[in-house]
Amino acid sequence: MFLCQFPRSCRGLPPKSVSGVYKIQPLPNIDPIEVYCEMAVGGGGFTFHPRSLSKTRGAQKIVNFLFRDRKEVLLKLQKKNDRSESYTLIQPHPNFTKYSFKLLVNSYSGYTKPKNHYMSDYFFLGIIPAAKARGRGTQGFKSNGRTIQLRNCDANPNSFFTFMPNHKLQTPSGYHPNLVYERSGVAVNWRSTAIPITNPDRMMPNQFFFLTELHFGGCGCYTSSNRWKKYGFHATAIGMKSCVFLVVLWVMQFDTVHSNGYCCNCYEDKFPRSCKGLPPKSVSGVYKIQPLTNIDPIEVYCEMAIGGGGFTFLPRSITKRPKAQEIVNFLFRDRSRVLLKLQKKNDRSESYTLIQPLPSFASTHFGLLVNSYSGYTKPQNYFMNDYIFLGIIPAAEARNNKMQGFQSNGHEIQFRNCDKNPNSLFAFMPNHKLQTPSGYHPSLVYEGTGVAVDWRSKAIPITNPDRMMPNQFFFLTELHFGGCGCYTSSNRWTKFGFHATAIGIH
């Protein structure tokens, strides 16, 4: 008999928990839901709900439970060009401190109707109730402590933010099309107060960001995030704070601890040993696993769809963990398949490729080493000290003039080793100290054609952006093959737009 527990909100997480995706169970009669917990900004404990919550049974009850501090909302704004984030804490206007905010699901009761109401699903943040906003006085709200206000010129009682999942990708309302409010005033002033988040490892996945509408006044503003030009933002996420620290307790019975690999995201031996130990129909995402019984659980990304699923993606922090090589040895059982995800620099979109041996080297297994290159050649970025090393062909076998290489999504990527130089490797550098990558072979000749670009050309785009992988799983990446194969590193990549790679093992 085993006791599993989910916190009821992000404020119920263990002390010193880091920001990230977690499962919570606000109400005992609903299934756990996946949320993003912001544990640093604004004092921490903010629960960001996903777009899918608008279609979840009991959504309003869930929101009512989570939204206990009703005079404080944390908004995160996402930039379109690079997915970087900023935040602002929204609080009542000094003239309206006695009025609490209200958060409604697919409803605007007590307020005015949003212009994007026809999208059906939305979260409605009411700032001032219509009955109180129907006056010509000064109104608004505070954004990161700065008062954002308007004088209601015609007693029009609009006073709200609306967050639309836009599941059907509908065109937003064309109301007030001249964009006058995008030049100055409420619509842009609140965004100007947003503070950049400087830790890119904790970027929030896309499923928490919404198309956003603001409507204030009577001479305040009407805008929606598809119109935003100033400051580069294009979507917003909403975080709310609970006042409780409770957990839901529930019991599951198994014959043995790891007989079916179920994970409750709890403690100690209640974690699966790898992503393949997750429950059936688990979705791709961040999970905790415990490959070895004598180590603390580690946070990994589990890819549960591509390549048959069950791939465990390693975080950059693995290189600094005790027993890292033992962890990798346990996880890397299928030594003829590695799933690589490539991240684009401009929009953080991802593509994938399955790396396998060439048919002529089918019996030669890959080697995966942590901070070591034993049996292979030294990576040029060895001076960074920490790295994960993927050896394709051992140096003893690669030291010949034969055709060598690997397969990328079933396509043979190969070259003839012109001088018996036995390089045959990928190296994944966390680059914890932000060092300048090696300047080896500076002519970039390999970035024109051949191995260095051909393998990337076979990468297949991932079309479900809700499952974007957090930044802590992507690495500066070096490839070195031959003797007339290639030398490249991901800081040099220009073709196809990629700039980093993640490694998943099976």
C-alpha positions in Angstrom: 0.0 0.0 0.0 1.5 3.4 -1.0 0.5 6.9 -0.2 0.6 9.4 -3.0 0.0 13.1 -2.8 -0.5 16.1 -5.0 -0.5 19.6 -3.6 -3.8 21.5 -3.9 -2.0 24.5 -5.3 1.5 25.7 -6.0 1.7 27.0 -2.4 1.5 23.4 -1.2 4.8 22.4 -2.9 7.7 21.4 -0.7 10.0 24.2 0.6 12.7 25.4 -2.0 10.7 24.0 -4.9 11.8 25.6 -8.2 9.5 27.2 -10.7 8.2 24.7 -13.3 5.4 22.5 -14.5 3.7 20.4 -11.7 0.5 18.5 -11.2 -1.9 19.7 -8.5 -5.3 18.5 -7.3 -7.3 21.5 -6.1 -10.5 19.4 -5.4 -10.6 15.8 -4.3 -13.3 14.8 -6.8 -11.4 15.9 -10.0 -8.4 14.5 -11.7 -5.0 16.2 -11.1 -4.3 19.0 -13.5 -1.0 20.2 -14.9 -0.1 23.8 -14.0 2.9 26.1 -14.0 4.1 27.1 -10.5 6.0 30.4 -10.2 8.0 30.0 -7.0 10.2 33.1 -7.2 8.5 36.2 -8.7 6.2 38.2 -6.5 7.1 36.0 -3.5 6.2 32.8 -5.3 3.3 30.4 -4.9 1.5 31.6 -8.1 -0.5 29.0 -10.0 -0.6 29.5 -13.8 -3.4 27.5 -15.3 -3.3 26.0 -18.9 -5.5 26.9 -21.8 -7.2 23.5 -21.5 -8.7 24.4 -18.2 -11.5 26.2 -19.9 -12.8 22.8 -21.1 -12.2 21.0 -17.8 -15.1 19.7 -15.7 -15.5 21.9 -12.7 -13.3 24.7 -14.0 -15.0 27.5 -12.1 -14.8 25.5 -8.9 -11.1 24.9 -9.5 -10.5 28.7 -10.1 -12.6 29.6 -7.0 -10.4 27.4 -4.9 -7.1 28.6 -6.3 -8.0 32.4 -6.5 -7.9 33.2 -2.8 -5.8 36.4 -2.9 -8.2 38.4 -5.0 -6.3 41.6 -5.0 -3.2 40.3 -6.7 -2.7 38.7 -10.1 0.6 37.9 -11.7 0.7 38.3 -15.5 3.5 37.0 -17.7 3.9 38.5 -21.1 5.6 36.5 -23.9 7.5 38.1 -26.8 6.7 36.8 -30.3 10.2 36.9 -31.7 12.1 34.9 -29.1 9.5 33.6 -26.6 11.2 35.6 -23.8 9.0 36.6 -20.9 8.4 39.5 -18.6 6.0 39.9 -15.7 3.8 42.4 -13.9 1.9 42.2 -10.7 -1.7 43.6 -11.2 -3.3 45.1 -8.2 -6.4 47.4 -7.6 -6.3 51.1 -8.3 -5.8 53.2 -5.1 -9.4 54.5 -5.5 -10.8 50.9 -5.6 -8.8 49.1 -2.9 -11.9 47.8 -1.2 -13.0 45.9 -4.4 -11.5 42.5 -5.1 -10.8 41.1 -8.5 -13.0 38.4 -9.9 -11.9 35.5 -12.1 -14.6 33.8 -14.1 -14.5 30.9 -16.6 -16.6 31.3 -19.7 -18.7 34.0 -18.0 -18.6 37.7 -17.4 -21.4 37.9 -14.8 -21.3 41.3 -13.0 -19.2 42.9 -15.7 -19.5 43.8 -19.4 -19.3 41.4 -22.3 -15.8 40.9 -23.9 -15.7 41.6 -27.6 -14.2 38.1 -28.2 -17.1 36.4 -26.4 -18.0 34.5 -29.6 -14.9 32.4 -29.0 -17.0 30.7 -26.2 -14.0 29.6 -24.1 -12.2 32.3 -22.0 -11.1 33.4 -18.6 -12.4 36.7 -17.5 -10.5 38.9 -15.0 -12.9 41.6 -13.7 -11.1 44.6 -12.3 -14.0 46.8 -11.2 -17.6 45.5 -11.3 -19.9 47.2 -13.8 -22.1 48.7 -11.1 -19.0 50.6 -9.6 -17.3 51.3 -12.9 -20.3 53.1 -14.3 -19.1 56.6 -13.3 -17.0 59.3 -14.8 -14.3 59.2 -12.2 -10.6 58.0 -12.4 -10.4 54.3 -12.7 -7.8 51.6 -13.7 -5.4 49.3 -11.8 -1.8 49.1 -10.7 0.9 47.3 -12.8 4.1 46.5 -10.9 3.2 49.3 -8.4 2.6 51.9 -11.1 -0.9 53.3 -11.3 -2.4 52.8 -14.8 -5.5 55.0 -15.0 -8.1 56.7 -17.1 -10.9 59.1 -16.6 -14.1 57.4 -17.7 -15.4 60.0 -20.2 -18.8 58.4 -20.9 -19.6 56.2 -17.9 -19.0 53.1 -20.0 -18.3 50.4 -17.3 -15.8 48.2 -19.1 -13.1 47.1 -16.7 -11.5 43.8 -17.5 -8.9 41.5 -19.0 -10.0 38.4 -21.0 -7.8 35.5 -21.7 -8.8 33.4 -24.8 -7.4 29.9 -25.5 -8.7 30.4 -29.0 -8.9 26.6 -29.5 -10.4 27.0 -33.0 -7.9 29.7 -34.1 -10.6 32.2 -34.8 -9.8 35.8 -36.0 -10.0 38.1 -33.0 -12.6 40.9 -32.9 -12.1 43.9 -35.2 -13.7 46.2 -32.7 -12.2 49.7 -32.7 -10.0 49.0 -35.7 -8.0 52.3 -35.9 -5.6 51.2 -33.2 -5.6 54.6 -31.5 -5.1 53.0 -28.1 -1.9 51.3 -29.2 0.0 54.6 -29.2 -0.3 55.7 -25.6 -2.4 55.3 -22.5 -3.7 52.3 -20.6 -3.2 49.8 -23.4 0.5 50.3 -23.6 1.4 51.8 -20.3 0.7 48.6 -18.3 3.0 46.7 -20.7 5.8 49.2 -20.3 6.0 48.3 -16.6 6.7 44.6 -17.3 10.0 43.4 -15.9 12.1 40.9 -18.0 12.6 37.4 -16.6 16.3 36.8 -16.9 16.4 33.0 -16.2 15.6 31.4 -19.5 15.8 27.9 -18.0 12.4 28.5 -16.4 10.5 29.6 -19.5 6.9 28.7 -19.3 5.5 26.3 -21.9 3.2 27.7 -24.6 0.0 26.0 -23.2 -0.1 28.6 -20.5 -0.2 31.7 -22.8 -3.4 33.2 -24.1 -4.7 35.7 -26.7 -5.6 38.6 -24.4 -8.2 41.4 -24.6 -8.3 44.5 -22.4 -11.3 46.9 -22.3 -11.4 49.9 -19.9 -13.9 52.7 -20.1 -15.1 55.0 -21.7 -11.8 56.6 -23.0 -9.5 54.0 -21.4 -8.7 51.5 -24.1 -9.7 48.6 -26.2 -7.0 46.3 -27.4 -6.1 42.6 -27.9 -2.7 41.0 -28.0 -2.8 40.3 -31.7 -2.5 44.1 -32.2 0.3 44.8 -29.8 3.3 46.4 -31.5 5.1 48.2 -28.7 7.5 46.1 -26.6 7.1 43.0 -28.8 4.6 41.0 -26.6 1.9 38.9 -28.2 0.4 36.7 -25.5 -0.2 36.7 -21.7 -0.4 34.1 -18.9 -2.4 34.6 -15.7 -1.1 33.4 -12.3 -3.2 33.4 -9.1 -2.3 32.8 -5.5 -4.0 30.6 -3.0 -3.8 31.1 0.8 -3.7 27.4 1.7 -0.9 24.8 2.1 -3.0 21.6 1.9 -2.4 18.4 0.0 -4.8 15.8 -1.2 -4.1 12.4 0.0 -5.1 9.3 -1.8 -4.1 5.7 -1.8 -3.0 3.3 -4.5 -2.1 -0.4 -4.1 0.5 -2.1 -6.1 2.1 -5.6 -5.9 5.6 -4.1 -5.9 7.0 -0.6 -6.0 8.0 -0.6 -9.6 5.8 -3.4 -11.0 4.0 -1.0 -13.4 6.1 2.1 -13.0 3.3 4.4 -11.9 4.5 7.8 -10.7 2.6 10.0 -8.3 5.1 12.9 -8.4 5.5 12.5 -4.7 8.6 11.4 -2.9 11.4 8.8 -2.9 10.4 5.3 -4.3 7.2 6.6 -5.8 8.9 7.8 -8.9 9.3 5.7 -12.1 12.8 4.7 -13.0 12.5 6.2 -16.5 10.0 7.7 -18.8 9.1 4.2 -20.0 7.7 3.6 -16.5 5.0 6.3 -16.7 1.4 5.3 -16.8 -0.3 4.3 -20.1 -1.4 7.3 -22.1 0.8 9.7 -20.2 1.5 12.9 -22.2 4.9 14.3 -23.1 6.1 16.7 -20.4 8.4 17.3 -17.4 8.4 14.5 -14.9 10.5 13.4 -12.0 12.2 10.0 -12.2 14.5 8.0 -9.9 16.7 5.7 -12.0 18.8 4.6 -9.0 17.4 3.9 -5.6 20.3 5.6 -3.8 20.0 9.0 -5.5 17.6 11.9 -5.3 14.9 12.0 -8.1 15.8 14.1 -11.1 13.6 16.2 -13.4 13.6 15.0 -17.0 11.4 15.6 -20.1 9.5 12.5 -21.2 8.7 12.3 -24.9 5.7 9.9 -25.0 4.7 10.1 -28.7 7.6 10.5 -31.1 9.5 7.4 -32.1 7.1 5.2 -30.2 7.5 7.3 -27.0 9.4 6.5 -23.8 12.4 8.7 -24.5 14.0 10.4 -21.5 15.6 13.8 -22.2 18.4 14.8 -19.9 18.7 18.3 -18.3 21.8 20.4 -18.5 22.2 20.0 -14.8 22.9 16.2 -15.1 26.6 16.9 -15.8 27.0 18.2 -12.2 25.1 15.4 -10.4 26.8 12.7 -8.4 26.7 9.3 -10.2 25.7 10.9 -13.5 27.4 8.2 -15.5 25.5 5.5 -13.6 22.3 7.3 -14.2 23.0 7.5 -17.9 24.1 3.8 -18.0 20.8 2.8 -16.5 18.7 4.9 -18.9 20.6 4.3 -22.1 19.5 0.7 -22.8 18.6 1.0 -26.5 22.1 1.9 -27.7 21.2 2.0 -31.4 18.7 4.9 -31.2 18.9 8.4 -29.9 16.2 11.0 -30.3 17.5 14.6 -30.9 15.3 17.7 -30.7 16.5 20.8 -32.4 15.3 24.2 -31.2 15.0 27.3 -33.5 16.4 30.5 -32.2 13.8 32.9 -33.5 10.7 31.3 -32.0 11.8 28.3 -29.9 9.9 25.9 -32.2 11.3 22.4 -32.3 12.0 19.6 -34.8 13.2 16.1 -34.2 15.4 13.4 -35.7 16.0 9.9 -34.8 19.8 9.1 -34.9 20.7 5.5 -35.7 23.9 3.7 -37.0 24.6 3.4 -40.7 23.6 -0.1 -42.0 27.4 -0.9 -42.4 27.9 -0.2 -38.7 24.6 -1.8 -37.5 26.4 -4.0 -34.9 28.3 -1.0 -33.5 26.4 0.5 -30.6 26.6 4.2 -29.6 28.4 5.2 -26.5 27.0 7.9 -24.1 29.4 9.3 -21.6 29.3 12.1 -19.0 32.3 14.4 -18.9 34.4 11.8 -20.6 35.3 10.7 -24.2 36.9 7.3 -23.3 37.3 5.2 -26.5 36.6 8.2 -28.8 38.4 11.4 -29.7 38.4 14.6 -27.6 35.7 17.2 -28.4 37.0 20.6 -29.3 34.9 22.2 -26.5 36.5 19.9 -23.9 37.7 23.0 -22.0 34.2 23.6 -20.9 34.6 20.6 -18.6 31.0 19.6 -18.4 29.4 17.8 -21.3 27.5 14.8 -22.5 29.4 12.8 -25.2 27.6 10.7 -27.8 30.1 8.5 -29.5 28.9 7.2 -32.9 31.8 5.0 -34.0 34.7 4.2 -31.6 38.1 5.6 -32.6 39.5 2.1 -33.2 36.8 1.4 -35.8 36.7 4.9 -37.3 40.4 5.0 -38.1 40.1 4.0 -41.7 39.3 5.3 -45.2 35.8 3.8 -45.4 32.4 5.4 -45.7 31.2 6.5 -42.2 28.5 8.5 -40.6 25.0 7.8 -39.2 21.3 7.8 -40.1 19.1 10.9 -39.4 15.3 10.0 -39.6 16.2 7.1 -41.8 18.4 9.0 -44.2 22.0 8.0 -44.5 24.3 10.9 -43.6 27.8 9.8 -44.7 31.2 10.7 -45.9 34.5 9.0 -46.9 37.1 9.4 -44.2 39.9 11.0 -46.3 42.8 10.8 -43.7 41.7 8.2 -41.2 41.0 10.9 -38.6 38.7 8.9 -36.2 36.4 11.7 -35.0 32.8 10.4 -34.8 30.9 12.2 -32.2 28.2 14.6 -31.0 29.0 16.6 -27.8 26.3 18.4 -25.8 27.7 21.2 -23.6 25.6 22.9 -20.9 28.0 25.8 -21.0 27.3 26.7 -17.4 29.9 29.5 -17.5 28.7 30.9 -20.8 32.2 30.4 -22.4 32.9 31.2 -26.0 32.8 28.0 -28.1 35.9 26.6 -29.8 37.1 28.5 -32.9 38.4 25.3 -34.4 38.1 25.2 -38.3 36.9 28.9 -38.5 36.2 28.9 -42.3 32.7 27.5 -41.9 33.2 25.5 -45.0 31.2 22.6 -43.5 28.2 24.9 -43.0 27.6 24.9 -46.8 26.9 21.3 -47.6 27.6 17.8 -46.3 27.3 16.1 -42.9 27.0 19.2 -40.8 23.9 20.5 -42.6 22.4 17.3 -44.1 21.4 15.7 -40.8 19.6 18.9 -39.8 17.8 19.0 -43.1 16.0 15.7 -42.2 14.6 17.0 -39.0 10.8 16.9 -38.8 8.9 19.9 -37.3 6.9 19.3 -34.1 3.5 20.7 -34.8 2.0 20.6 -31.3 3.4 23.8 -29.6 1.7 23.0 -26.3 4.4 20.5 -25.6 7.4 22.6 -26.2 10.4 21.5 -24.1 11.8 23.9 -21.5 15.1 25.4 -22.1 17.0 23.5 -19.5 17.0 20.4 -21.8 18.8 22.1 -24.7 22.5 22.2 -25.2 25.2 23.9 -27.2 26.1 21.1 -29.6 29.3 20.0 -31.3 29.7 17.5 -34.2 33.0 16.2 -35.4 33.3 13.5 -38.1 36.5 12.5 -39.9 38.7 13.3 -41.8 36.6 15.2 -44.4 33.2 14.7 -42.6 32.6 17.9 -40.7 33.3 20.1 -37.7 30.6 22.3 -36.5 29.0 23.7 -33.4 25.4 25.0 -33.0 26.5 28.6 -32.4 27.6 28.5 -36.1 24.4 27.1 -37.5 22.6 29.4 -40.0 20.8 27.0 -42.3 17.3 26.0 -41.0 17.4 28.3 -38.0 18.4 25.9 -35.3 20.7 26.9 -32.4 20.6 24.1 -29.8 19.9 20.4 -29.4 18.4 18.1 -26.7 19.2 14.5 -26.4 16.7 11.8 -25.5 17.6 8.2 -24.7 15.5 5.0 -24.5 
